[in-house]
Amino acid sequence: MKEKLLLHICCGPCSLYVWRKLQTDFAVSGFFYNPNIQPFAEHEFRRRELVKIAEKYAWPVVYAPVDLHDWFAAIRGLEKEKERGARCPVCFRFRLEKAFRHAREHGFDVVASTLSISPSKATAQINEQGYALAEKYGIAFLAENFKKQDGFLISRREGQALGVRRQDYCGCAFSKAEMLLRRRH
Ligand code: SF4
């Protein structure tokens, strides 16, 4: 029997390649929990795009309610950090910890995340948090770098073929401001 893997999903397009890759070896369930995505309309846009995919492939996915105030409390003092700076590991941990709690409550063997598929995210920062949580919760973390072997490009192409739209910034209000500044220069 396959091990039960809980896949933390940051957005629909990123999940396409990752889910297919993991389902060969694991019984995969999804977990969408991303209070970092702001404004809330953007959170809902990304959630809806994932719902389209999950319904098409009959994926079991839990959509956890978001606690924006707790996320802002967690990253307090790090607001001025750049993307890939000191705020991001805190953000990764905040989201992954919720996935680990869910995994413990529902008898999962392994936790993984789609986060590492993004070329703009530092994989080492994600995996470091995953390993720390694995130790804390006694559940394995599948440390991966899904952007390898063109994972991101494949996912993007598959998303386009399905008519699923992709976001143009990481998620938090600070990353949106960075993206807008980049566009102006
Ligand atoms: S840039 Fe992305 S990973 Fe970093 S804190 Fe913002 S939403 Fe989280």
Backbone and ligand atoms as CSV (ligand in chain L), in Angstrom:
chain,resi,resn,atom,element,x,y,z
A,1,MET,N,N,0.839,-1.198,0.000
A,1,MET,CA,C,0.000,0.000,0.000
A,1,MET,C,C,0.885,1.265,0.000
A,2,LYS,N,N,0.448,2.278,-0.750
A,2,LYS,CA,C,1.242,3.507,-0.829
A,2,LYS,C,C,1.154,4.307,0.466
A,3,GLU,N,N,2.228,5.019,0.783
A,3,GLU,CA,C,2.205,5.915,1.937
A,3,GLU,C,C,1.295,7.106,1.639
A,4,LYS,N,N,0.687,7.645,2.696
A,4,LYS,CA,C,-0.201,8.816,2.539
A,4,LYS,C,C,0.625,10.092,2.608
A,5,LEU,N,N,0.554,10.874,1.546
A,5,LEU,CA,C,1.333,12.122,1.491
A,5,LEU,C,C,0.407,13.317,1.449
A,6,LEU,N,N,0.644,14.280,2.324
A,6,LEU,CA,C,-0.109,15.533,2.304
A,6,LEU,C,C,0.730,16.580,1.571
A,7,LEU,N,N,0.167,17.075,0.468
A,7,LEU,CA,C,0.895,18.045,-0.358
A,7,LEU,C,C,0.384,19.457,-0.085
A,8,HIS,N,N,1.233,20.259,0.545
A,8,HIS,CA,C,0.878,21.671,0.708
A,8,HIS,C,C,0.944,22.316,-0.672
A,9,ILE,N,N,-0.149,22.983,-1.085
A,9,ILE,CA,C,-0.227,23.568,-2.434
A,9,ILE,C,C,-0.279,25.089,-2.320
A,10,CYS,N,N,0.639,25.739,-3.035
A,10,CYS,CA,C,0.652,27.216,-2.993
A,10,CYS,C,C,-0.278,27.801,-4.056
A,11,CYS,N,N,-0.460,27.096,-5.175
A,11,CYS,CA,C,-1.383,27.568,-6.223
A,11,CYS,C,C,-1.639,26.432,-7.204
A,12,GLY,N,N,-2.697,26.586,-7.982
A,12,GLY,CA,C,-3.102,25.529,-8.899
A,12,GLY,C,C,-2.062,25.170,-9.953
A,13,PRO,N,N,-1.574,26.165,-10.725
A,13,PRO,CA,C,-0.646,25.825,-11.810
A,13,PRO,C,C,0.586,25.062,-11.303
A,14,CYS,N,N,1.099,25.441,-10.128
A,14,CYS,CA,C,2.296,24.770,-9.593
A,14,CYS,C,C,2.003,23.326,-9.201
A,15,SER,N,N,0.743,23.025,-8.909
A,15,SER,CA,C,0.432,21.687,-8.411
A,15,SER,C,C,0.399,20.637,-9.525
A,16,LEU,N,N,0.205,21.076,-10.763
A,16,LEU,CA,C,-0.017,20.114,-11.858
A,16,LEU,C,C,1.133,19.122,-12.016
A,17,TYR,N,N,2.330,19.654,-12.167
A,17,TYR,CA,C,3.505,18.807,-12.365
A,17,TYR,C,C,3.821,18.017,-11.097
A,18,VAL,N,N,3.737,18.692,-9.959
A,18,VAL,CA,C,4.145,18.073,-8.691
A,18,VAL,C,C,3.230,16.893,-8.350
A,19,TRP,N,N,1.937,17.105,-8.472
A,19,TRP,CA,C,0.981,16.040,-8.099
A,19,TRP,C,C,1.224,14.801,-8.949
A,20,ARG,N,N,1.385,15.032,-10.261
A,20,ARG,CA,C,1.579,13.883,-11.156
A,20,ARG,C,C,2.861,13.129,-10.810
A,21,LYS,N,N,3.896,13.884,-10.506
A,21,LYS,CA,C,5.177,13.266,-10.158
A,21,LYS,C,C,5.053,12.442,-8.862
A,22,LEU,N,N,4.335,12.955,-7.893
A,22,LEU,CA,C,4.268,12.285,-6.595
A,22,LEU,C,C,3.296,11.105,-6.570
A,23,GLN,N,N,2.279,11.157,-7.407
A,23,GLN,CA,C,1.242,10.126,-7.284
A,23,GLN,C,C,1.724,8.741,-7.730
A,24,THR,N,N,2.860,8.697,-8.394
A,24,THR,CA,C,3.426,7.400,-8.766
A,24,THR,C,C,3.788,6.604,-7.504
A,25,ASP,N,N,4.304,7.312,-6.508
A,25,ASP,CA,C,4.805,6.622,-5.315
A,25,ASP,C,C,3.927,6.793,-4.075
A,26,PHE,N,N,3.051,7.787,-4.097
A,26,PHE,CA,C,2.287,8.103,-2.876
A,26,PHE,C,C,0.781,8.226,-3.165
A,27,ALA,N,N,-0.008,8.017,-2.108
A,27,ALA,CA,C,-1.436,8.365,-2.150
A,27,ALA,C,C,-1.502,9.832,-1.731
A,28,VAL,N,N,-1.735,10.723,-2.715
A,28,VAL,CA,C,-1.582,12.165,-2.480
A,28,VAL,C,C,-2.923,12.816,-2.111
A,29,SER,N,N,-2.880,13.693,-1.108
A,29,SER,CA,C,-4.000,14.598,-0.805
A,29,SER,C,C,-3.444,16.010,-0.764
A,30,GLY,N,N,-4.255,16.993,-1.172
A,30,GLY,CA,C,-3.784,18.376,-1.220
A,30,GLY,C,C,-4.237,19.178,-0.015
A,31,PHE,N,N,-3.484,20.226,0.272
A,31,PHE,CA,C,-3.799,21.105,1.408
A,31,PHE,C,C,-3.453,22.530,0.995
A,32,PHE,N,N,-4.482,23.343,0.773
A,32,PHE,CA,C,-4.278,24.733,0.352
A,32,PHE,C,C,-4.388,25.622,1.580
A,33,TYR,N,N,-3.273,26.171,1.962
A,33,TYR,CA,C,-3.256,27.060,3.133
A,33,TYR,C,C,-2.199,28.134,2.905
A,34,ASN,N,N,-2.657,29.339,2.567
A,34,ASN,CA,C,-1.731,30.399,2.180
A,34,ASN,C,C,-2.230,31.780,2.606
A,35,PRO,N,N,-2.199,32.058,3.921
A,35,PRO,CA,C,-2.666,33.372,4.383
A,35,PRO,C,C,-1.736,34.502,3.964
A,36,ASN,N,N,-0.604,34.149,3.393
A,36,ASN,CA,C,0.341,35.159,2.868
A,36,ASN,C,C,-0.189,35.826,1.605
A,37,ILE,N,N,-1.183,35.221,0.956
A,37,ILE,CA,C,-1.644,35.752,-0.329
A,37,ILE,C,C,-2.590,36.923,-0.089
A,38,GLN,N,N,-2.165,38.069,-0.528
A,38,GLN,CA,C,-2.919,39.313,-0.320
A,38,GLN,C,C,-3.009,40.084,-1.636
A,39,PRO,N,N,-4.048,40.851,-1.873
A,39,PRO,CA,C,-5.224,40.979,-1.006
A,39,PRO,C,C,-6.079,39.708,-1.041
A,40,PHE,N,N,-7.158,39.684,-0.264
A,40,PHE,CA,C,-7.965,38.470,-0.165
A,40,PHE,C,C,-8.546,38.072,-1.525
A,41,ALA,N,N,-8.824,39.075,-2.379
A,41,ALA,CA,C,-9.343,38.764,-3.721
A,41,ALA,C,C,-8.335,37.919,-4.496
A,42,GLU,N,N,-7.054,38.185,-4.305
A,42,GLU,CA,C,-6.011,37.399,-4.968
A,42,GLU,C,C,-5.976,35.975,-4.392
A,43,HIS,N,N,-6.153,35.877,-3.083
A,43,HIS,CA,C,-6.212,34.554,-2.442
A,43,HIS,C,C,-7.347,33.741,-3.057
A,44,GLU,N,N,-8.490,34.381,-3.215
A,44,GLU,CA,C,-9.646,33.682,-3.762
A,44,GLU,C,C,-9.450,33.313,-5.237
A,45,PHE,N,N,-8.783,34.186,-5.979
A,45,PHE,CA,C,-8.471,33.888,-7.384
A,45,PHE,C,C,-7.604,32.620,-7.457
A,46,ARG,N,N,-6.550,32.560,-6.638
A,46,ARG,CA,C,-5.658,31.392,-6.690
A,46,ARG,C,C,-6.376,30.134,-6.202
A,47,ARG,N,N,-7.222,30.295,-5.196
A,47,ARG,CA,C,-7.970,29.133,-4.698
A,47,ARG,C,C,-8.910,28.596,-5.782
A,48,ARG,N,N,-9.592,29.525,-6.474
A,48,ARG,CA,C,-10.535,29.088,-7.516
A,48,ARG,C,C,-9.812,28.364,-8.654
A,49,GLU,N,N,-8.621,28.837,-9.026
A,49,GLU,CA,C,-7.887,28.175,-10.109
A,49,GLU,C,C,-7.510,26.752,-9.694
A,50,LEU,N,N,-7.176,26.577,-8.419
A,50,LEU,CA,C,-6.876,25.228,-7.932
A,50,LEU,C,C,-8.138,24.358,-7.920
A,51,VAL,N,N,-9.254,24.943,-7.521
A,51,VAL,CA,C,-10.514,24.172,-7.497
A,51,VAL,C,C,-10.819,23.610,-8.886
A,52,LYS,N,N,-10.584,24.441,-9.931
A,52,LYS,CA,C,-10.832,23.972,-11.312
A,52,LYS,C,C,-10.024,22.710,-11.604
A,53,ILE,N,N,-8.748,22.758,-11.233
A,53,ILE,CA,C,-7.860,21.623,-11.519
A,53,ILE,C,C,-8.256,20.407,-10.681
A,54,ALA,N,N,-8.481,20.649,-9.394
A,54,ALA,CA,C,-8.802,19.541,-8.483
A,54,ALA,C,C,-10.095,18.846,-8.919
A,55,GLU,N,N,-11.065,19.641,-9.387
A,55,GLU,CA,C,-12.322,19.027,-9.836
A,55,GLU,C,C,-12.100,18.230,-11.113
A,56,LYS,N,N,-11.277,18.771,-11.993
A,56,LYS,CA,C,-11.024,18.072,-13.267
A,56,LYS,C,C,-10.388,16.704,-13.032
A,57,TYR,N,N,-9.440,16.632,-12.104
A,57,TYR,CA,C,-8.716,15.377,-11.875
A,57,TYR,C,C,-9.216,14.604,-10.647
A,58,ALA,N,N,-10.285,15.089,-10.044
A,58,ALA,CA,C,-10.857,14.450,-8.838
A,58,ALA,C,C,-9.815,14.294,-7.734
A,59,TRP,N,N,-9.050,15.348,-7.519
A,59,TRP,CA,C,-8.063,15.344,-6.425
A,59,TRP,C,C,-8.765,15.676,-5.106
A,60,PRO,N,N,-8.433,14.972,-4.042
A,60,PRO,CA,C,-8.938,15.391,-2.730
A,60,PRO,C,C,-8.086,16.552,-2.201
A,61,VAL,N,N,-8.709,17.699,-1.990
A,61,VAL,CA,C,-7.966,18.870,-1.501
A,61,VAL,C,C,-8.741,19.520,-0.359
A,62,VAL,N,N,-8.040,19.838,0.711
A,62,VAL,CA,C,-8.628,20.598,1.826
A,62,VAL,C,C,-8.236,22.058,1.643
A,63,TYR,N,N,-9.223,22.952,1.764
A,63,TYR,CA,C,-8.968,24.403,1.669
A,63,TYR,C,C,-9.106,24.973,3.080
A,64,ALA,N,N,-7.977,25.198,3.719
A,64,ALA,CA,C,-8.020,25.641,5.118
A,64,ALA,C,C,-8.341,27.132,5.186
A,65,PRO,N,N,-9.139,27.534,6.185
A,65,PRO,CA,C,-9.435,28.968,6.330
A,65,PRO,C,C,-8.158,29.756,6.646
A,66,VAL,N,N,-8.127,31.003,6.228
A,66,VAL,CA,C,-6.905,31.787,6.430
A,66,VAL,C,C,-7.006,32.676,7.667
A,67,ASP,N,N,-5.864,32.880,8.307
A,67,ASP,CA,C,-5.781,33.738,9.493
A,67,ASP,C,C,-4.737,34.821,9.229
A,68,LEU,N,N,-5.191,35.840,8.525
A,68,LEU,CA,C,-4.298,36.907,8.059
A,68,LEU,C,C,-3.566,37.604,9.201
A,69,HIS,N,N,-4.289,37.847,10.307
A,69,HIS,CA,C,-3.673,38.579,11.414
A,69,HIS,C,C,-2.515,37.791,12.019
A,70,ASP,N,N,-2.701,36.481,12.109
A,70,ASP,CA,C,-1.634,35.635,12.667
A,70,ASP,C,C,-0.417,35.635,11.747
A,71,TRP,N,N,-0.673,35.647,10.432
A,71,TRP,CA,C,0.464,35.677,9.488
A,71,TRP,C,C,1.233,36.983,9.650
A,72,PHE,N,N,0.512,38.098,9.735
A,72,PHE,CA,C,1.200,39.390,9.903
A,72,PHE,C,C,1.950,39.441,11.234
A,73,ALA,N,N,1.378,38.820,12.262
A,73,ALA,CA,C,2.070,38.788,13.560
A,73,ALA,C,C,3.361,37.984,13.436
A,74,ALA,N,N,3.315,36.892,12.673
A,74,ALA,CA,C,4.499,36.024,12.523
A,74,ALA,C,C,5.644,36.749,11.818
A,75,ILE,N,N,5.314,37.586,10.836
A,75,ILE,CA,C,6.390,38.217,10.056
A,75,ILE,C,C,6.710,39.640,10.554
A,76,ARG,N,N,6.126,40.013,11.694
A,76,ARG,CA,C,6.342,41.374,12.210
A,76,ARG,C,C,7.842,41.668,12.363
A,77,GLY,N,N,8.241,42.849,11.910
A,77,GLY,CA,C,9.653,43.223,11.978
A,77,GLY,C,C,10.416,42.866,10.716
A,78,LEU,N,N,9.782,42.069,9.839
A,78,LEU,CA,C,10.466,41.619,8.620
A,78,LEU,C,C,9.821,42.214,7.360
A,79,GLU,N,N,8.983,43.213,7.578
A,79,GLU,CA,C,8.217,43.781,6.463
A,79,GLU,C,C,9.117,44.338,5.364
A,80,LYS,N,N,10.281,44.846,5.746
A,80,LYS,CA,C,11.131,45.508,4.743
A,80,LYS,C,C,12.096,44.548,4.047
A,81,GLU,N,N,12.040,43.294,4.425
A,81,GLU,CA,C,12.910,42.302,3.768
A,81,GLU,C,C,12.510,42.121,2.304
A,82,LYS,N,N,13.502,41.828,1.481
A,82,LYS,CA,C,13.208,41.547,0.068
A,82,LYS,C,C,12.751,40.084,-0.074
A,83,GLU,N,N,12.100,39.789,-1.201
A,83,GLU,CA,C,11.745,38.410,-1.503
A,83,GLU,C,C,13.026,37.574,-1.501
A,84,ARG,N,N,12.968,36.405,-0.931
A,84,ARG,CA,C,14.096,35.481,-0.698
A,84,ARG,C,C,14.931,35.882,0.521
A,85,GLY,N,N,14.530,36.947,1.207
A,85,GLY,CA,C,15.249,37.377,2.405
A,85,GLY,C,C,14.720,36.678,3.653
A,86,ALA,N,N,14.889,37.343,4.805
A,86,ALA,CA,C,14.597,36.698,6.097
A,86,ALA,C,C,13.100,36.508,6.363
A,87,ARG,N,N,12.233,37.235,5.644
A,87,ARG,CA,C,10.786,37.061,5.870
A,87,ARG,C,C,10.292,35.719,5.305
A,88,CYS,N,N,10.873,35.289,4.217
A,88,CYS,CA,C,10.342,34.110,3.508
A,88,CYS,C,C,10.427,32.803,4.315
A,89,PRO,N,N,11.544,32.502,5.000
A,89,PRO,CA,C,11.547,31.273,5.803
A,89,PRO,C,C,10.453,31.268,6.879
A,90,VAL,N,N,10.163,32.446,7.440
A,90,VAL,CA,C,9.102,32.535,8.459
A,90,VAL,C,C,7.746,32.236,7.810
A,91,CYS,N,N,7.575,32.781,6.631
A,91,CYS,CA,C,6.329,32.554,5.867
A,91,CYS,C,C,6.192,31.071,5.492
A,92,PHE,N,N,7.272,30.464,5.047
A,92,PHE,CA,C,7.222,29.033,4.692
A,92,PHE,C,C,6.862,28.205,5.919
A,93,ARG,N,N,7.519,28.517,7.017
A,93,ARG,CA,C,7.265,27.736,8.235
A,93,ARG,C,C,5.812,27.881,8.689
A,94,PHE,N,N,5.313,29.109,8.621
A,94,PHE,CA,C,3.937,29.371,9.056
A,94,PHE,C,C,2.950,28.482,8.283
A,95,ARG,N,N,3.148,28.407,6.985
A,95,ARG,CA,C,2.227,27.620,6.157
A,95,ARG,C,C,2.454,26.119,6.315
A,96,LEU,N,N,3.725,25.727,6.308
A,96,LEU,CA,C,4.028,24.298,6.414
A,96,LEU,C,C,3.625,23.733,7.774
A,97,GLU,N,N,3.722,24.564,8.799
A,97,GLU,CA,C,3.368,24.058,10.139
A,97,GLU,C,C,1.888,23.674,10.178
A,98,LYS,N,N,1.068,24.466,9.526
A,98,LYS,CA,C,-0.371,24.131,9.480
A,98,LYS,C,C,-0.558,22.789,8.757
A,99,ALA,N,N,0.217,22.574,7.709
A,99,ALA,CA,C,0.119,21.306,6.970
A,99,ALA,C,C,0.565,20.141,7.859
A,100,PHE,N,N,1.628,20.331,8.606
A,100,PHE,CA,C,2.095,19.258,9.499
A,100,PHE,C,C,1.050,18.946,10.570
A,101,ARG,N,N,0.405,19.981,11.091
A,101,ARG,CA,C,-0.631,19.742,12.117
A,101,ARG,C,C,-1.780,18.921,11.519
A,102,HIS,N,N,-2.160,19.320,10.309
A,102,HIS,CA,C,-3.243,18.588,9.629
A,102,HIS,C,C,-2.811,17.139,9.378
A,103,ALA,N,N,-1.559,16.986,8.948
A,103,ALA,CA,C,-1.040,15.637,8.661
A,103,ALA,C,C,-1.080,14.772,9.920
A,104,ARG,N,N,-0.712,15.355,11.048
A,104,ARG,CA,C,-0.706,14.596,12.309
A,104,ARG,C,C,-2.134,14.209,12.720
A,105,GLU,N,N,-3.048,15.165,12.549
A,105,GLU,CA,C,-4.435,14.899,12.955
A,105,GLU,C,C,-5.110,13.857,12.066
A,106,HIS,N,N,-4.624,13.725,10.817
A,106,HIS,CA,C,-5.314,12.852,9.866
A,106,HIS,C,C,-4.475,11.660,9.412
A,107,GLY,N,N,-3.441,11.357,10.136
A,107,GLY,CA,C,-2.700,10.112,9.904
A,107,GLY,C,C,-1.897,10.050,8.619
A,108,PHE,N,N,-1.309,11.172,8.200
A,108,PHE,CA,C,-0.439,11.130,7.008
A,108,PHE,C,C,0.963,10.669,7.395
A,109,ASP,N,N,1.641,10.047,6.425
A,109,ASP,CA,C,3.004,9.556,6.663
A,109,ASP,C,C,4.062,10.580,6.270
A,110,VAL,N,N,3.736,11.396,5.264
A,110,VAL,CA,C,4.721,12.296,4.669
A,110,VAL,C,C,4.057,13.635,4.346
A,111,VAL,N,N,4.833,14.714,4.470
A,111,VAL,CA,C,4.379,16.042,4.026
A,111,VAL,C,C,5.334,16.523,2.937
A,112,ALA,N,N,4.779,17.190,1.916
A,112,ALA,CA,C,5.600,17.806,0.865
A,112,ALA,C,C,4.946,19.136,0.504
A,113,SER,N,N,5.616,19.909,-0.326
A,113,SER,CA,C,5.057,21.200,-0.738
A,113,SER,C,C,5.402,21.494,-2.193
A,114,THR,N,N,4.484,22.187,-2.842
A,114,THR,CA,C,4.750,22.617,-4.229
A,114,THR,C,C,5.700,23.815,-4.280
A,115,LEU,N,N,5.980,24.421,-3.127
A,115,LEU,CA,C,6.689,25.708,-3.111
A,115,LEU,C,C,7.991,25.714,-3.912
A,116,SER,N,N,8.735,24.610,-3.877
A,116,SER,CA,C,10.072,24.628,-4.488
A,116,SER,C,C,10.030,24.656,-6.011
A,117,ILE,N,N,8.850,24.562,-6.603
A,117,ILE,CA,C,8.798,24.595,-8.077
A,117,ILE,C,C,9.031,26.013,-8.614
A,118,SER,N,N,8.833,27.005,-7.775
A,118,SER,CA,C,8.963,28.387,-8.250
A,118,SER,C,C,10.428,28.793,-8.396
A,119,PRO,N,N,10.816,29.291,-9.579
A,119,PRO,CA,C,12.211,29.718,-9.764
A,119,PRO,C,C,12.572,30.898,-8.871
A,120,SER,N,N,11.580,31.630,-8.370
A,120,SER,CA,C,11.901,32.791,-7.539
A,120,SER,C,C,12.027,32.447,-6.055
A,121,LYS,N,N,11.836,31.169,-5.706
A,121,LYS,CA,C,11.953,30.799,-4.284
A,121,LYS,C,C,13.230,30.008,-4.032
A,122,ALA,N,N,13.828,30.250,-2.865
A,122,ALA,CA,C,15.061,29.554,-2.493
A,122,ALA,C,C,14.700,28.193,-1.898
A,123,THR,N,N,15.010,27.139,-2.619
A,123,THR,CA,C,14.626,25.785,-2.185
A,123,THR,C,C,15.201,25.448,-0.811
A,124,ALA,N,N,16.442,25.871,-0.565
A,124,ALA,CA,C,17.079,25.547,0.723
A,124,ALA,C,C,16.276,26.128,1.889
A,125,GLN,N,N,15.709,27.324,1.699
A,125,GLN,CA,C,14.908,27.944,2.768
A,125,GLN,C,C,13.660,27.099,3.067
A,126,ILE,N,N,13.074,26.561,2.019
A,126,ILE,CA,C,11.846,25.747,2.189
A,126,ILE,C,C,12.184,24.424,2.891
A,127,ASN,N,N,13.215,23.766,2.380
A,127,ASN,CA,C,13.556,22.449,2.917
A,127,ASN,C,C,14.046,22.525,4.364
A,128,GLU,N,N,14.727,23.593,4.676
A,128,GLU,CA,C,15.206,23.758,6.052
A,128,GLU,C,C,14.012,23.789,7.022
A,129,GLN,N,N,12.966,24.525,6.633
A,129,GLN,CA,C,11.774,24.591,7.489
A,129,GLN,C,C,11.062,23.244,7.528
A,130,GLY,N,N,11.014,22.586,6.386
A,130,GLY,CA,C,10.361,21.269,6.319
A,130,GLY,C,C,11.046,20.258,7.230
A,131,TYR,N,N,12.360,20.243,7.206
A,131,TYR,CA,C,13.103,19.302,8.065
A,131,TYR,C,C,12.872,19.600,9.545
A,132,ALA,N,N,12.878,20.888,9.895
A,132,ALA,CA,C,12.683,21.257,11.301
A,132,ALA,C,C,11.294,20.812,11.776
A,133,LEU,N,N,10.305,20.988,10.926
A,133,LEU,CA,C,8.940,20.592,11.301
A,133,LEU,C,C,8.792,19.077,11.342
A,134,ALA,N,N,9.499,18.392,10.458
A,134,ALA,CA,C,9.458,16.922,10.461
A,134,ALA,C,C,9.943,16.402,11.815
A,135,GLU,N,N,10.978,17.022,12.310
A,135,GLU,CA,C,11.513,16.602,13.607
A,135,GLU,C,C,10.506,16.922,14.724
A,136,LYS,N,N,9.926,18.110,14.636
A,136,LYS,CA,C,8.978,18.532,15.676
A,136,LYS,C,C,7.734,17.633,15.720
A,137,TYR,N,N,7.221,17.255,14.553
A,137,TYR,CA,C,5.949,16.519,14.492
A,137,TYR,C,C,6.122,15.011,14.310
A,138,GLY,N,N,7.356,14.564,14.062
A,138,GLY,CA,C,7.578,13.127,13.883
A,138,GLY,C,C,6.953,12.583,12.618
A,139,ILE,N,N,6.866,13.436,11.592
A,139,ILE,CA,C,6.322,13.025,10.285
A,139,ILE,C,C,7.371,13.384,9.235
A,140,ALA,N,N,7.591,12.502,8.265
A,140,ALA,CA,C,8.647,12.752,7.267
A,140,ALA,C,C,8.312,13.959,6.389
A,141,PHE,N,N,9.355,14.665,5.964
A,141,PHE,CA,C,9.182,15.747,4.987
A,141,PHE,C,C,9.920,15.346,3.721
A,142,LEU,N,N,9.231,15.419,2.588
A,142,LEU,CA,C,9.853,15.077,1.316
A,142,LEU,C,C,10.528,16.333,0.761
A,143,ALA,N,N,11.824,16.432,0.985
A,143,ALA,CA,C,12.568,17.610,0.509
A,143,ALA,C,C,12.833,17.435,-0.978
A,144,GLU,N,N,12.315,18.340,-1.760
A,144,GLU,CA,C,12.445,18.230,-3.212
A,144,GLU,C,C,12.814,19.576,-3.796
A,145,ASN,N,N,13.259,19.547,-5.020
A,145,ASN,CA,C,13.447,20.785,-5.778
A,145,ASN,C,C,12.711,20.576,-7.105
A,146,PHE,N,N,11.415,20.888,-7.078
A,146,PHE,CA,C,10.571,20.542,-8.216
A,146,PHE,C,C,10.849,21.381,-9.461
A,147,LYS,N,N,11.627,22.454,-9.304
A,147,LYS,CA,C,11.921,23.259,-10.513
A,147,LYS,C,C,12.967,22.580,-11.398
A,148,LYS,N,N,13.641,21.559,-10.843
A,148,LYS,CA,C,14.614,20.807,-11.634
A,148,LYS,C,C,13.895,20.081,-12.764
A,149,GLN,N,N,14.641,19.701,-13.785
A,149,GLN,CA,C,14.089,18.953,-14.940
A,149,GLN,C,C,12.887,19.682,-15.543
A,150,ASP,N,N,13.013,21.020,-15.602
A,150,ASP,CA,C,11.993,21.856,-16.242
A,150,ASP,C,C,10.615,21.755,-15.588
A,151,GLY,N,N,10.583,21.418,-14.303
A,151,GLY,CA,C,9.297,21.266,-13.620
A,151,GLY,C,C,8.420,22.498,-13.740
A,152,PHE,N,N,9.030,23.672,-13.582
A,152,PHE,CA,C,8.236,24.897,-13.639
A,152,PHE,C,C,7.666,25.124,-15.050
A,153,LEU,N,N,8.531,24.929,-16.057
A,153,LEU,CA,C,8.077,25.146,-17.442
A,153,LEU,C,C,6.959,24.183,-17.819
A,154,ILE,N,N,7.137,22.930,-17.419
A,154,ILE,CA,C,6.112,21.917,-17.737
A,154,ILE,C,C,4.792,22.285,-17.073
A,155,SER,N,N,4.885,22.680,-15.810
A,155,SER,CA,C,3.677,23.061,-15.071
A,155,SER,C,C,2.994,24.255,-15.735
A,156,ARG,N,N,3.806,25.224,-16.157
A,156,ARG,CA,C,3.238,26.420,-16.787
A,156,ARG,C,C,2.518,26.069,-18.093
A,157,ARG,N,N,3.172,25.212,-18.891
A,157,ARG,CA,C,2.550,24.800,-20.162
A,157,ARG,C,C,1.244,24.046,-19.912
A,158,GLU,N,N,1.270,23.146,-18.949
A,158,GLU,CA,C,0.050,22.369,-18.654
A,158,GLU,C,C,-1.070,23.284,-18.169
A,159,GLY,N,N,-0.715,24.253,-17.355
A,159,GLY,CA,C,-1.706,25.207,-16.861
A,159,GLY,C,C,-2.323,25.997,-18.005
A,160,GLN,N,N,-1.473,26.435,-18.927
A,160,GLN,CA,C,-1.978,27.202,-20.080
A,160,GLN,C,C,-2.930,26.340,-20.913
A,161,ALA,N,N,-2.552,25.078,-21.113
A,161,ALA,CA,C,-3.389,24.172,-21.914
A,161,ALA,C,C,-4.760,23.979,-21.266
A,162,LEU,N,N,-4.801,24.046,-19.949
A,162,LEU,CA,C,-6.083,23.859,-19.242
A,162,LEU,C,C,-6.853,25.171,-19.088
A,163,GLY,N,N,-6.227,26.267,-19.494
A,163,GLY,CA,C,-6.879,27.575,-19.337
A,163,GLY,C,C,-6.823,28.086,-17.913
A,164,VAL,N,N,-5.845,27.591,-17.141
A,164,VAL,CA,C,-5.701,28.039,-15.749
A,164,VAL,C,C,-4.756,29.233,-15.728
A,165,ARG,N,N,-5.160,30.281,-15.033
A,165,ARG,CA,C,-4.325,31.496,-15.013
A,165,ARG,C,C,-3.334,31.464,-13.863
A,166,ARG,N,N,-2.179,32.061,-14.118
A,166,ARG,CA,C,-1.096,32.085,-13.131
A,166,ARG,C,C,-0.925,33.506,-12.591
A,167,GLN,N,N,-0.598,33.599,-11.320
A,167,GLN,CA,C,-0.370,34.890,-10.686
A,167,GLN,C,C,0.958,35.496,-11.139
A,168,ASP,N,N,1.135,36.806,-10.910
A,168,ASP,CA,C,2.387,37.426,-11.355
A,168,ASP,C,C,3.233,37.966,-10.207
A,169,TYR,N,N,2.929,37.569,-8.974
A,169,TYR,CA,C,3.825,37.881,-7.855
A,169,TYR,C,C,3.698,36.780,-6.815
A,170,CYS,N,N,4.664,36.757,-5.881
A,170,CYS,CA,C,4.735,35.622,-4.959
A,170,CYS,C,C,3.468,35.483,-4.126
A,171,GLY,N,N,3.065,36.552,-3.434
A,171,GLY,CA,C,1.839,36.400,-2.650
A,171,GLY,C,C,1.562,37.547,-1.694
A,172,CYS,N,N,2.545,37.900,-0.863
A,172,CYS,CA,C,2.257,38.918,0.151
A,172,CYS,C,C,2.237,40.319,-0.467
A,173,ALA,N,N,1.696,41.256,0.297
A,173,ALA,CA,C,1.604,42.640,-0.184
A,173,ALA,C,C,2.989,43.200,-0.493
A,174,PHE,N,N,3.994,42.754,0.256
A,174,PHE,CA,C,5.359,43.260,0.042
A,174,PHE,C,C,5.911,42.748,-1.289
A,175,SER,N,N,5.633,41.505,-1.605
A,175,SER,CA,C,6.118,40.961,-2.884
A,175,SER,C,C,5.359,41.595,-4.051
A,176,LYS,N,N,4.121,41.981,-3.813
A,176,LYS,CA,C,3.374,42.669,-4.874
A,176,LYS,C,C,3.991,44.047,-5.128
A,177,ALA,N,N,4.336,44.743,-4.047
A,177,ALA,CA,C,4.972,46.058,-4.199
A,177,ALA,C,C,6.305,45.925,-4.937
A,178,GLU,N,N,7.062,44.885,-4.616
A,178,GLU,CA,C,8.344,44.652,-5.314
A,178,GLU,C,C,8.125,44.430,-6.805
A,179,MET,N,N,7.122,43.627,-7.114
A,179,MET,CA,C,6.822,43.340,-8.518
A,179,MET,C,C,6.427,44.621,-9.260
A,180,LEU,N,N,5.614,45.458,-8.620
A,180,LEU,CA,C,5.176,46.697,-9.273
A,180,LEU,C,C,6.362,47.642,-9.483
A,181,LEU,N,N,7.259,47.675,-8.514
A,181,LEU,CA,C,8.466,48.515,-8.659
A,181,LEU,C,C,9.345,48.028,-9.800
A,182,ARG,N,N,9.496,46.711,-9.901
A,182,ARG,CA,C,10.316,46.126,-10.989
A,182,ARG,C,C,9.752,46.539,-12.340
A,183,ARG,N,N,8.428,46.517,-12.415
A,183,ARG,CA,C,7.787,46.855,-13.697
A,183,ARG,C,C,8.006,48.301,-14.087
A,184,ARG,N,N,8.145,49.153,-13.064
A,184,ARG,CA,C,8.302,50.582,-13.363
A,184,ARG,C,C,9.701,50.932,-13.844
A,185,HIS,N,N,10.680,50.011,-13.565
A,185,HIS,CA,C,12.060,50.329,-13.926
A,185,HIS,C,C,12.503,49.600,-15.190
L,1,SF4,S1,S,7.731,36.975,-0.742
L,1,SF4,FE1,FE,6.496,35.105,-0.884
L,1,SF4,S2,S,7.479,33.590,0.443
L,1,SF4,FE2,FE,8.304,35.609,0.953
L,1,SF4,S3,S,7.022,36.339,2.651
L,1,SF4,FE3,FE,6.084,37.128,0.778
L,1,SF4,S4,S,4.595,35.583,0.195
L,1,SF4,FE4,FE,5.929,34.626,1.686
